């Protein structure tokens, strides 16, 4: 009985070994593709690149509109109320006093240092919170990866239309440049590398491309916001410096009048300053909106339009190399059809456009 059980187990084991051995897979035979077919394939790759670029442009523009609206909202909700509040103005007056005393004769020293402080606060209260949700640097990376995703989706369809094995098409795509920044060779990448690397940011040439865009753009295009702080800071510092002399005289009178009466005088001076600042508040807020709005919109427009430093720069670099190598002409321009913009009230109905691939 034990011998029969062992014999049956041995037969099952042999059967399992037999079924686990697979016949060798025959390699895919190369298909003869005529030069005219390859030319047609090249034209379709160029067309796919152009169509993908247009889709990416829609995504990038929609995302940048969303970012712009969020910056507007944060400015209105957080920065302007903070700047124009009574206690902030008192604190800024103290800072201007210190800047003035330590200026050493430098012209407009207090205004320059106040502008730097306000820019720091704007970064902390507006740009940094919005960047947690969305920012141009993230849009740049998403747009570039979206182009690669769309192109990867189209290549099997092109191969299928012309009955060309995908391996042969991939071999051809390895000769089509998509990123050209070398030397060294690691800063270059073919179209095949771009569409087959997942995620794209693990490709060294891609990292080099993004780094070049940042370097050429200078602080990711947002540093020009400091120009908007200059008129705000200059006006504020001039007003605060003008208030210093009567404020000092009132303090001296209050000290000479004794503790009780002097305290009442000091309270009166504070009340007067509060009234003056309240009267000045509409003009101050209007200046903030005008100055920050104009300079921010210029920076925003540059990020949307610039083919070398904007959010479409990665896409346009790759599309230009692909289309140029396949006879598709000059690099496309992202600035076409973009008009000048003005500071507008926040519109909560604006939606961010998410990347979508055709056929999904």
Buried (B, 14 or more C-beta within 10 A) or exposed (E): EEEEEEEEEEEEEEEEEEEEEEEEEEEEEEEEBEEEBBEBBBEBBBBBBBBBBEBBBEBBBBBBBBBBBBBBBBBBBBBBEBBBEEEBBBEBBEBBBEBBEEBEEEEBBBBBBBBEBBBEBBBEBBBEBBBEEBBBBBBBBBBBBBBBBBBBBBBEEBBEEBEBBBEBBBEBBEEBBBBBBEEEEEBBBBBBBBBBBEEBEEBBBBBBBBEBBBEEBEEBBBEBBBBBBBBBBBBBBBBBBEBEEEBEEBBEBBEEBEEEEBEEBBEEBBEEBEEEBEEBBEEBBEBBBBBBBBBBBBBBBBBBBBBBBBBBBBBBBBBBBBBBBBEBEEBBEBEEEEEEBEBEEBEEEEEBBEBEEEEE
